[in-house]
Amino acid sequence: MINPSQKLNQKMFDTDVEQVPIRKGFGEGFHTAGKKDVRVVGLCADLTESTQMHLFRDAFPERFIEVGVAEQNLVTVASGMAAMGKIPFVTSYAMFSPGRNWEQIRTTIAYNDRPVVVVGSHAGVSVGPDGGTHQAIEDIALMRVIPNMVVVSPCDSIEAEKATLALAEAGKPAYLRLAREKTPVITTPKTPFSIGKASILWEPAFGSPDVAIVATGALVHTALMAAKELEQRRIGVRVLNISTIKPLDEKAILAAAHDAGAIVTVEEHQMAGGLGSAVAELLATRQPTPVEFVGIRDSFGQSGTPRELLAHYGLTTHHIIEAVLRVHKRKS
């Protein structure tokens, strides 16, 4: 059953569940952050409406800079503003930022420990027809490896809004990963959120979990759908929402590994370097546990509808269930 303490959206499994783009939650949260703190500033690389920064721009034009198609300048200007006491948020498509300006993010922001939030929108293959050149599926790996960098991947629009407000107050370099498409609203305004903390969204209705699913981003809802179907097969699953990939909530993951004895990681990202790698690194050193990975297997994206691409790359409920069955068999 769903853990009632998490105050989740009880309609998340309905066919008519509300769906909202995760990036919309960022836009609303950033607007609120701007009202709360005059030090908050926004910079964009000519994608203001697409990244939902226009809400902030329209409300605070004196605190907004349109840099243009110049992603390297985007982050270096932001780093300078942070050095002068501002709290900059910079937005573009994830394929361009951090994809095009990684060295500038590393050297001017993270190396100097400047509180700049890099917002990578339109991440993952669910961007759809834009194709492989615009589908950032390596960005978690790029940002997770940088010292000082916080990496946050919200599961829905409400969590994205909370994450934006939290990052505005965190005072650290950060990467906020956003999906483009409408995504089922899983959480509510009362659902707890803290940077660096995982949340348990599902527990078995009977006994201890047989497998723990560790998921991030838009695929958290897919993981919950898999858990519901597996329960009908009498396979108990715990679902962890890893909204912060770095710093990882080691305590929650180790507890899940101890209680279930088997883990499945789920992400709309390359298997190499992302959430699955982070979990495997932790378990290898602290608590060796059988793990299966649901993610993209060393491939580039391509054009297609989001539904077609998620199926092609093995990122559906069916694929998660198969991974759970495999790792459950390995455990026994």
GULO-858646 format. One record per residue: y, z, x of N, C-alpha, C in turn; residue number from 1; residue in three letters; chain. Coordinates in steps of 0.2 Angstrom, whole numbers. Layout:
N
SITE   n.v   n.w   n.u  ca.v  ca.w  ca.u   c.v   c.w   c.u num residuo cadena
SITE     Y     Z     X     Y     Z     X     Y     Z     X NUM     ALA      A
...
This chain:
332
SITE   n.v   n.w   n.u  ca.v  ca.w  ca.u   c.v   c.w   c.u num residuo cadena
SITE    -6     0     4     0     0     0     6     0     4   1     MET      A
SITE    12    -2     2    18    -2     5    20     6     6   2     ILE      A
SITE    23     7    12    25    14    14    31    15    10   3     ASN      A
SITE    31    19     5    37    20     1    43    23     4   4     PRO      A
SITE    42    26    10    48    29    14    52    24    17   5     SER      A
SITE    50    18    17    54    12    20    59     9    15   6     GLN      A
SITE    58    11     9    63     8     4    63     1     4   7     LYS      A
SITE    58    -3     3    58   -10     4    59   -13    -3   8     LEU      A
SITE    60   -20    -3    61   -24    -9    55   -24   -12   9     ASN      A
SITE    54   -21   -18    47   -21   -21    46   -28   -24  10     GLN      A
SITE    50   -33   -24    49   -39   -27    47   -44   -22  11     LYS      A
SITE    46   -42   -16    45   -47   -10    39   -51   -11  12     MET      A
SITE    34   -50   -15    29   -54   -16    29   -58   -22  13     PHE      A
SITE    34   -58   -26    35   -62   -32    37   -69   -30  14     ASP      A
SITE    35   -73   -34    36   -81   -33    43   -82   -33  15     THR      A
SITE    47   -78   -37    54   -79   -38    58   -74   -34  16     ASP      A
SITE    55   -72   -28    59   -67   -24    65   -70   -21  17     VAL      A
SITE    71   -66   -21    77   -68   -18    76   -71   -11  18     GLU      A
SITE    79   -77   -10    79   -79    -3    86   -81     0  19     GLN      A
SITE    88   -78     5    94   -79     8    94   -81    16  20     VAL      A
SITE    98   -85    18    97   -86    26    99   -80    30  21     PRO      A
SITE    95   -79    35    96   -73    39   103   -73    42  22     ILE      A
SITE   106   -79    44   112   -80    47   118   -78    42  23     ARG      A
SITE   117   -78    36   122   -76    31   123   -68    32  24     LYS      A
SITE   118   -65    33   118   -57    34   123   -56    40  25     GLY      A
SITE   122   -60    46   126   -59    51   133   -60    50  26     PHE      A
SITE   135   -66    46   142   -67    44   145   -62    40  27     GLY      A
SITE   141   -59    36   144   -53    32   145   -47    36  28     GLU      A
SITE   140   -46    40   140   -40    45   146   -41    50  29     GLY      A
SITE   147   -47    52   152   -48    57   159   -47    54  30     PHE      A
SITE   160   -49    48   166   -48    44   168   -41    43  31     HIS      A
SITE   162   -37    42   163   -30    41   165   -26    47  32     THR      A
SITE   162   -28    53   163   -26    59   170   -27    61  33     ALA      A
SITE   173   -33    60   180   -34    61   185   -30    57  34     GLY      A
SITE   183   -28    51   187   -23    47   187   -16    50  35     LYS      A
SITE   181   -14    53   180    -7    55   184    -6    62  36     LYS      A
SITE   184   -12    66   186   -11    73   190   -17    75  37     ASP      A
SITE   197   -16    77   201   -21    79   199   -24    86  38     VAL      A
SITE   195   -21    90   193   -23    96   188   -29    95  39     ARG      A
SITE   185   -30    89   180   -35    88   183   -42    88  40     VAL      A
SITE   181   -46    92   183   -53    92   178   -58    91  41     VAL      A
SITE   179   -64    89   174   -69    88   176   -76    92  42     GLY      A
SITE   171   -79    95   172   -85    98   166   -90    96  43     LEU      A
SITE   168   -96    95   162  -101    93   163  -107    97  44     CYS      A
SITE   157  -111    97   157  -117   100   156  -123    95  45     ALA      A
SITE   161  -123    91   162  -129    86   157  -129    81  46     ASP      A
SITE   154  -123    79   149  -122    74   150  -116    69  47     LEU      A
SITE   157  -116    68   159  -110    64   156  -109    57  48     THR      A
SITE   156  -114    53   153  -113    47   145  -112    47  49     GLU      A
SITE   142  -116    51   135  -116    52   132  -109    54  50     SER      A
SITE   136  -106    59   134   -99    61   136   -94    57  51     THR      A
SITE   140   -95    52   143   -91    47   148   -86    50  52     GLN      A
SITE   152   -89    55   157   -85    58   164   -86    55  53     MET      A
SITE   164   -91    50   170   -93    46   173   -87    42  54     HIS      A
SITE   168   -83    40   171   -77    36   175   -73    40  55     LEU      A
SITE   173   -71    47   178   -68    51   184   -72    53  56     PHE      A
SITE   183   -78    54   189   -82    56   194   -82    51  57     ARG      A
SITE   192   -83    45   197   -83    39   200   -77    38  58     ASP      A
SITE   197   -71    39   200   -65    38   204   -63    44  59     ALA      A
SITE   202   -64    50   206   -62    56   207   -68    61  60     PHE      A
SITE   211   -73    59   212   -79    63   215   -77    70  61     PRO      A
SITE   219   -72    71   222   -70    77   217   -67    82  62     GLU      A
SITE   211   -65    79   205   -63    84   199   -68    84  63     ARG      A
SITE   201   -74    83   196   -79    83   198   -85    88  64     PHE      A
SITE   193   -87    92   194   -92    97   189   -98    96  65     ILE      A
SITE   191  -104    94   187  -110    94   187  -113   101  66     GLU      A
SITE   181  -112   104   181  -114   111   179  -122   112  67     VAL      A
SITE   176  -124   106   174  -131   106   167  -132   109  68     GLY      A
SITE   165  -138   110   158  -139   113   158  -138   120  69     VAL      A
SITE   158  -131   122   159  -129   129   155  -122   130  70     ALA      A
SITE   149  -122   129   145  -116   129   146  -112   135  71     GLU      A
SITE   146  -115   141   147  -111   147   154  -107   147  72     GLN      A
SITE   159  -111   145   166  -107   144   165  -102   139  73     ASN      A
SITE   162  -103   133   161   -99   128   159   -92   130  74     LEU      A
SITE   154   -91   134   152   -84   136   156   -81   142  75     VAL      A
SITE   159   -86   146   163   -83   152   170   -80   149  76     THR      A
SITE   173   -84   144   179   -81   141   177   -75   138  77     VAL      A
SITE   172   -74   134   170   -68   131   169   -62   136  78     ALA      A
SITE   166   -64   142   165   -59   147   171   -56   149  79     SER      A
SITE   176   -60   150   183   -58   152   186   -54   147  80     GLY      A
SITE   185   -56   141   188   -52   135   185   -45   135  81     MET      A
SITE   179   -45   136   175   -38   136   178   -34   142  82     ALA      A
SITE   179   -37   147   182   -33   153   188   -30   151  83     ALA      A
SITE   192   -33   147   199   -31   145   198   -26   139  84     MET      A
SITE   192   -24   137   192   -19   131   190   -22   124  85     GLY      A
SITE   189   -28   124   187   -31   117   179   -31   116  86     LYS      A
SITE   177   -32   110   170   -32   109   169   -39   106  87     ILE      A
SITE   167   -44   110   166   -51   108   159   -53   105  88     PRO      A
SITE   159   -57   100   153   -60    98   154   -67    99  89     PHE      A
SITE   149   -71   101   149   -78   102   144   -81    99  90     VAL      A
SITE   145   -87    95   140   -90    91   139   -97    93  91     THR      A
SITE   133  -100    92   131  -107    93   124  -107    91  92     SER      A
SITE   121  -113    91   114  -114    90   111  -111    96  93     TYR      A
SITE   105  -108    95   101  -104   100    99  -109   105  94     ALA      A
SITE    98  -116   104    96  -121   109   102  -122   114  95     MET      A
SITE   108  -121   112   114  -122   116   116  -115   119  96     PHE      A
SITE   115  -110   116   117  -103   118   112   -98   116  97     SER      A
SITE   107   -96   120   107   -96   127   104  -102   131  98     PRO      A
SITE   102  -107   127    99  -113   130   103  -117   135  99     GLY      A
SITE   109  -118   134   114  -122   139   118  -117   144 100     ARG      A
SITE   118  -111   143   123  -107   147   119  -101   149 101     ASN      A
SITE   113  -101   151   109   -95   153   112   -92   159 102     TRP      A
SITE   114   -96   164   116   -93   170   123   -89   169 103     GLU      A
SITE   127   -92   165   133   -89   164   132   -82   160 104     GLN      A
SITE   128   -82   155   126   -76   152   123   -71   157 105     ILE      A
SITE   119   -73   161   116   -68   166   121   -66   171 106     ARG      A
SITE   125   -70   173   130   -68   179   136   -65   176 107     THR      A
SITE   139   -67   171   146   -65   169   145   -59   164 108     THR      A
SITE   140   -59   160   139   -54   155   134   -49   157 109     ILE      A
SITE   128   -50   158   123   -45   160   124   -42   166 110     ALA      A
SITE   125   -46   171   126   -43   178   131   -38   179 111     TYR      A
SITE   137   -39   175   142   -35   174   142   -30   169 112     ASN      A
SITE   136   -30   165   135   -25   159   141   -25   154 113     ASP      A
SITE   143   -31   152   149   -32   148   146   -32   140 114     ARG      A
SITE   149   -29   136   147   -28   129   148   -35   125 115     PRO      A
SITE   145   -40   127   146   -46   123   139   -48   119 116     VAL      A
SITE   140   -49   113   134   -51   109   134   -58   108 117     VAL      A
SITE   128   -61   111   127   -68   110   123   -69   104 118     VAL      A
SITE   125   -73    99   122   -74    93   119   -81    93 119     VAL      A
SITE   112   -82    93   109   -88    93   106   -90    86 120     GLY      A
SITE   110   -95    83   108   -97    76   103  -102    76 121     SER      A
SITE   100  -104    71    95  -110    70    90  -109    75 122     HIS      A
SITE    87  -103    76    81  -103    81    75  -104    77 123     ALA      A
SITE    70  -107    81    63  -108    79    62  -115    76 124     GLY      A
SITE    56  -117    75    55  -123    72    57  -124    65 125     VAL      A
SITE    58  -119    61    60  -120    54    67  -123    53 126     SER      A
SITE    70  -124    59    76  -129    58    75  -135    55 127     VAL      A
SITE    68  -138    56    66  -143    52    68  -150    55 128     GLY      A
SITE    71  -155    52    72  -161    54    76  -162    60 129     PRO      A
SITE    80  -157    62    84  -158    68    80  -159    74 130     ASP      A
SITE    73  -157    74    69  -160    79    68  -155    86 131     GLY      A
SITE    64  -157    90    63  -153    96    69  -151   100 132     GLY      A
SITE    74  -156   101    80  -155   105    84  -149   102 133     THR      A
SITE    83  -147    96    87  -142    93    83  -136    91 134     HIS      A
SITE    77  -136    92    73  -130    90    72  -126    96 135     GLN      A
SITE    75  -120    96    75  -115   101    68  -111   100 136     ALA      A
SITE    63  -112   104    57  -108   104    55  -105   111 137     ILE      A
SITE    60  -105   115    60  -102   121    65   -96   123 138     GLU      A
SITE    69   -95   118    75   -91   119    74   -84   120 139     ASP      A
SITE    69   -81   116    67   -74   117    65   -73   124 140     ILE      A
SITE    61   -77   127    59   -77   134    65   -77   139 141     ALA      A
SITE    69   -82   137    75   -82   142    79   -76   142 142     LEU      A
SITE    80   -73   136    85   -67   136    81   -60   137 143     MET      A
SITE    75   -60   136    71   -54   137    70   -52   144 144     ARG      A
SITE    70   -57   149    69   -56   156    76   -54   159 145     VAL      A
SITE    82   -54   156    88   -53   159    89   -45   159 146     ILE      A
SITE    90   -42   165    92   -35   165    98   -33   161 147     PRO      A
SITE    98   -27   158   103   -25   153   104   -28   147 148     ASN      A
SITE   100   -33   145   100   -37   139    96   -34   133 149     MET      A
SITE    99   -32   128    96   -30   122    94   -37   118 150     VAL      A
SITE    88   -37   115    86   -43   111    84   -41   104 151     VAL      A
SITE    88   -43    99    86   -41    92    85   -48    88 152     VAL      A
SITE    79   -47    84    77   -53    79    76   -50    72 153     SER      A
SITE    81   -50    68    80   -47    61    75   -51    57 154     PRO      A
SITE    73   -47    52    68   -50    48    71   -54    41 155     CYS      A
SITE    77   -52    39    80   -54    34    87   -54    34 156     ASP      A
SITE    91   -56    29    98   -56    29   101   -49    29 157     SER      A
SITE    98   -44    26   100   -37    25   100   -34    32 158     ILE      A
SITE    94   -35    35    93   -32    42    98   -35    47 159     GLU      A
SITE    99   -42    46   104   -45    51   111   -42    50 160     ALA      A
SITE   113   -40    44   119   -37    43   120   -30    47 161     GLU      A
SITE   114   -26    46   114   -20    49   114   -21    57 162     LYS      A
SITE   110   -25    59   110   -26    66   116   -28    69 163     ALA      A
SITE   120   -33    66   127   -35    68   131   -29    69 164     THR      A
SITE   131   -24    64   136   -18    64   133   -14    70 165     LEU      A
SITE   127   -13    70   124    -9    76   126   -11    83 166     ALA      A
SITE   126   -18    84   127   -21    90   135   -20    92 167     LEU      A
SITE   139   -21    87   146   -20    88   148   -13    91 168     ALA      A
SITE   143    -8    89   145    -1    92   141     1    98 169     GLU      A
SITE   136    -4   100   131    -2   105   134    -2   112 170     ALA      A
SITE   139    -6   113   142    -6   120   138    -9   125 171     GLY      A
SITE   133   -14   123   129   -17   128   128   -24   127 172     LYS      A
SITE   127   -28   133   125   -35   132   119   -36   127 173     PRO      A
SITE   120   -41   122   114   -41   117   114   -49   115 174     ALA      A
SITE   107   -50   113   106   -57   110   103   -55   103 175     TYR      A
SITE   107   -59    98   105   -58    91   102   -65    89 176     LEU      A
SITE    96   -65    87    92   -71    85    92   -72    78 177     ARG      A
SITE    94   -78    75    95   -79    68    91   -86    66 178     LEU      A
SITE    88   -86    61    85   -92    58    90   -95    53 179     ALA      A
SITE    89  -102    52    93  -105    48    91  -105    41 180     ARG      A
SITE    85  -106    39    83  -107    32    83  -101    28 181     GLU      A
SITE    83  -102    22    83   -96    17    76   -92    18 182     LYS      A
SITE    76   -86    18    70   -81    20    70   -76    15 183     THR      A
SITE    64   -74    12    63   -69     7    66   -63    10 184     PRO      A
SITE    70   -59     5    73   -53     6    68   -47     6 185     VAL      A
SITE    66   -44    12    61   -39    12    64   -32    11 186     ILE      A
SITE    69   -31    14    72   -24    15    78   -23     9 187     THR      A
SITE    80   -17     9    86   -16     5    91   -12     9 188     THR      A
SITE    97   -11     6   102    -8    10   100    -1    12 189     PRO      A
SITE    95     2     9    93     9    11    87     9    16 190     LYS      A
SITE    84     3    18    79     3    22    82     5    29 191     THR      A
SITE    79    10    33    81    12    39    81     6    44 192     PRO      A
SITE    87     6    49    87     2    54    90     5    60 193     PHE      A
SITE    87     4    66    90     7    72    88     2    78 194     SER      A
SITE    93     1    82    91    -3    88    86     0    92 195     ILE      A
SITE    81    -3    94    75     0    98    70     3    94 196     GLY      A
SITE    70     3    87    65     6    83    61     1    79 197     LYS      A
SITE    55     1    79    51    -3    74    50     1    68 198     ALA      A
SITE    48    -3    63    47     0    56    41    -2    53 199     SER      A
SITE    37     3    50    31     1    47    32    -1    40 200     ILE      A
SITE    30    -7    39    32   -10    32    25   -10    27 201     LEU      A
SITE    20    -9    30    13    -9    26     8    -5    30 202     TRP      A
SITE     5    -1    25    -1     3    28    -7     2    23 203     GLU      A
SITE   -13     2    25   -19     1    21   -19     6    15 204     PRO      A
SITE   -21     4    10   -22     8     4   -28    13     4 205     ALA      A
SITE   -32    11    10   -38    15    10   -39    17    18 206     PHE      A
SITE   -39    23    20   -41    25    27   -36    22    32 207     GLY      A
SITE   -39    22    38   -35    20    44   -35    12    45 208     SER      A
SITE   -30     9    48   -30     2    49   -35    -1    53 209     PRO      A
SITE   -38    -6    51   -43   -10    55   -39   -14    61 210     ASP      A
SITE   -33   -17    59   -30   -21    64   -22   -19    62 211     VAL      A
SITE   -18   -20    67   -11   -19    67    -8   -26    68 212     ALA      A
SITE    -4   -28    63     0   -35    64     7   -33    67 213     ILE      A
SITE     9   -35    72    16   -34    75    20   -40    75 214     VAL      A
SITE    25   -40    70    28   -47    69    36   -46    70 215     ALA      A
SITE    39   -51    71    47   -51    71    50   -57    68 216     THR      A
SITE    56   -56    66    60   -62    63    57   -64    56 217     GLY      A
SITE    59   -70    54    57   -73    48    50   -73    46 218     ALA      A
SITE    45   -72    51    38   -72    50    36   -65    48 219     LEU      A
SITE    40   -60    47    38   -54    45    35   -54    38 220     VAL      A
SITE    39   -58    34    36   -59    27    30   -62    26 221     HIS      A
SITE    29   -67    31    22   -70    31    17   -65    33 222     THR      A
SITE    18   -61    38    13   -56    40    12   -51    34 223     ALA      A
SITE    17   -49    30    15   -45    24    11   -49    19 224     LEU      A
SITE    12   -55    18     8   -59    13     1   -59    16 225     MET      A
SITE     0   -59    22    -7   -59    25   -10   -52    24 226     ALA      A
SITE    -6   -47    25    -9   -40    24   -11   -39    17 227     ALA      A
SITE    -7   -42    12    -9   -41     5   -16   -44     4 228     LYS      A
SITE   -17   -50     6   -23   -54     5   -29   -51     9 229     GLU      A
SITE   -28   -48    15   -33   -45    18   -35   -39    15 230     LEU      A
SITE   -31   -35    12   -33   -29     8   -38   -31     3 231     GLU      A
SITE   -37   -36     0   -42   -38    -6   -49   -40    -3 232     GLN      A
SITE   -49   -41     4   -55   -42     7   -58   -35    11 233     ARG      A
SITE   -54   -30     9   -56   -23    12   -55   -23    19 234     ARG      A
SITE   -50   -26    22   -48   -26    29   -41   -23    29 235     ILE      A
SITE   -41   -17    31   -34   -13    31   -30   -15    37 236     GLY      A
SITE   -24   -16    35   -19   -18    40   -13   -14    40 237     VAL      A
SITE   -10   -13    46    -3   -10    47     1   -16    49 238     ARG      A
SITE     7   -16    46    12   -21    48    18   -18    51 239     VAL      A
SITE    20   -20    57    25   -17    61    31   -23    61 240     LEU      A
SITE    37   -21    59    42   -25    60    46   -24    66 241     ASN      A
SITE    45   -28    71    49   -27    78    55   -31    77 242     ILE      A
SITE    60   -27    75    67   -31    74    70   -31    81 243     SER      A
SITE    69   -26    85    71   -26    92    65   -27    97 244     THR      A
SITE    66   -33   100    61   -35   105    62   -31   112 245     ILE      A
SITE    68   -30   113    70   -26   120    76   -22   118 246     LYS      A
SITE    76   -15   119    70   -12   121    65   -11   116 247     PRO      A
SITE    59   -12   118    53   -12   114    51    -5   111 248     LEU      A
SITE    49    -4   105    47     3   103    40     4   105 249     ASP      A
SITE    40     6   111    33     7   114    29    12   110 250     GLU      A
SITE    32    18   108    29    23   104    25    20    98 251     LYS      A
SITE    29    16    94    26    13    88    20     9    90 252     ALA      A
SITE    21     4    95    16     0    96     9     3    99 253     ILE      A
SITE    10     8   103     5    12   106     1    16   101 254     LEU      A
SITE     5    18    96     2    22    90    -2    17    86 255     ALA      A
SITE     0    11    85    -3     6    81   -10     4    85 256     ALA      A
SITE    -9     3    91   -15     1    95   -20     7    95 257     ALA      A
SITE   -18    13    95   -23    19    95   -26    19    88 258     HIS      A
SITE   -22    18    83   -25    19    76   -29    14    74 259     ASP      A
SITE   -27     7    76   -31     2    73   -36    -1    78 260     ALA      A
SITE   -34     0    85   -39    -3    90   -39   -10    91 261     GLY      A
SITE   -34   -14    87   -34   -21    88   -27   -23    86 262     ALA      A
SITE   -24   -28    89   -17   -30    88   -17   -38    87 263     ILE      A
SITE   -12   -40    82   -10   -47    81    -3   -47    82 264     VAL      A
SITE     0   -51    86     7   -52    87     9   -59    83 265     THR      A
SITE    15   -59    80    17   -65    76    24   -66    77 266     VAL      A
SITE    26   -72    79    32   -74    81    33   -82    80 267     GLU      A
SITE    39   -84    78    41   -91    78    44   -93    85 268     GLU      A
SITE    40   -93    90    42   -94    97    36   -95   101 269     HIS      A
SITE    37   -98   107    32   -99   112    28   -92   113 270     GLN      A
SITE    21   -93   113    17   -87   115    19   -84   121 271     MET      A
SITE    21   -88   126    22   -86   133    29   -83   133 272     ALA      A
SITE    30   -77   135    37   -74   136    40   -71   130 273     GLY      A
SITE    37   -71   125    41   -68   119    38   -61   117 274     GLY      A
SITE    38   -60   110    36   -54   108    28   -52   110 275     LEU      A
SITE    24   -57   109    17   -56   111    16   -54   118 276     GLY      A
SITE    20   -58   123    20   -56   130    22   -49   131 277     SER      A
SITE    28   -47   128    30   -40   128    25   -35   126 278     ALA      A
SITE    22   -36   121    17   -31   118    11   -31   123 279     VAL      A
SITE     8   -37   125     3   -37   130     4   -34   136 280     ALA      A
SITE    10   -34   139    12   -31   145    12   -23   144 281     GLU      A
SITE    14   -21   139    14   -14   137     7   -11   137 282     LEU      A
SITE     3   -15   133    -4   -13   132    -8   -13   138 283     LEU      A
SITE    -7   -18   142   -11   -19   148   -10   -13   153 284     ALA      A
SITE    -4   -10   153    -3    -5   158    -4     2   155 285     THR      A
SITE    -3     3   148    -4     9   145   -10    10   141 286     ARG      A
SITE   -12     5   137   -18     6   132   -21     0   131 287     GLN      A
SITE   -25    -3   135   -29    -9   134   -32   -10   128 288     PRO      A
SITE   -30   -15   124   -32   -16   117   -33   -23   116 289     THR      A
SITE   -38   -25   112   -39   -33   110   -33   -35   106 290     PRO      A
SITE   -30   -41   109   -24   -44   105   -26   -51   104 291     VAL      A
SITE   -23   -54    98   -23   -61    97   -16   -62    96 292     GLU      A
SITE   -14   -69    97    -7   -71    97    -6   -76    92 293     PHE      A
SITE    -1   -75    87     1   -81    83     8   -83    85 294     VAL      A
SITE     8   -89    87    15   -92    90    14   -99    92 295     GLY      A
SITE    18  -102    95    18  -109    97    15  -109   104 296     ILE      A
SITE    10  -114   104     5  -114   110     8  -120   115 297     ARG      A
SITE    13  -118   119    15  -122   125    17  -129   122 298     ASP      A
SITE    21  -130   117    22  -136   114    30  -136   113 299     SER      A
SITE    33  -142   112    40  -143   110    39  -144   102 300     PHE      A
SITE    45  -143    99    46  -144    92    46  -151    91 301     GLY      A
SITE    47  -153    84    47  -160    82    50  -160    75 302     GLN      A
SITE    52  -166    73    55  -166    66    50  -166    60 303     SER      A
SITE    52  -163    55    48  -162    49    51  -156    45 304     GLY      A
SITE    48  -155    39    51  -150    35    49  -143    37 305     THR      A
SITE    52  -138    36    50  -131    38    43  -130    37 306     PRO      A
SITE    41  -131    30    34  -130    28    29  -134    32 307     ARG      A
SITE    31  -140    33    26  -144    37    25  -142    45 308     GLU      A
SITE    31  -140    48    31  -138    55    28  -131    55 309     LEU      A
SITE    29  -126    51    26  -120    51    18  -120    51 310     LEU      A
SITE    16  -125    46     8  -126    46     6  -130    52 311     ALA      A
SITE    10  -135    55     7  -138    61     7  -134    67 312     HIS      A
SITE    11  -129    68    11  -125    73     7  -118    72 313     TYR      A
SITE     4  -118    67    -1  -112    66     3  -105    64 314     GLY      A
SITE     8  -106    60    12  -100    59    12   -98    51 315     LEU      A
SITE     7   -99    48     6   -97    41     2   -91    39 316     THR      A
SITE     2   -89    33    -2   -83    31    -9   -85    33 317     THR      A
SITE   -12   -91    32   -19   -92    34   -20   -91    41 318     HIS      A
SITE   -16   -93    45   -17   -93    53   -17   -85    55 319     HIS      A
SITE   -12   -81    52   -12   -74    53   -19   -71    51 320     ILE      A
SITE   -21   -73    45   -27   -70    43   -33   -72    48 321     ILE      A
SITE   -33   -78    50   -38   -80    55   -38   -76    61 322     GLU      A
SITE   -32   -75    63   -31   -71    70   -33   -63    69 323     ALA      A
SITE   -32   -61    63   -34   -54    61   -42   -54    61 324     VAL      A
SITE   -45   -58    58   -52   -58    58   -55   -59    65 325     LEU      A
SITE   -52   -63    69   -55   -64    76   -54   -58    80 326     ARG      A
SITE   -48   -54    80   -48   -48    84   -52   -43    81 327     VAL      A
SITE   -53   -43    74   -57   -37    71   -64   -38    74 328     HIS      A
SITE   -66   -44    74   -73   -45    76   -74   -43    84 329     LYS      A
SITE   -69   -45    88   -69   -43    95   -69   -36    96 330     ARG      A
SITE   -65   -32    91   -65   -25    92   -72   -22    91 331     LYS      A
SITE   -76   -25    86   -82   -22    84   -88   -24    88 332     SER      A
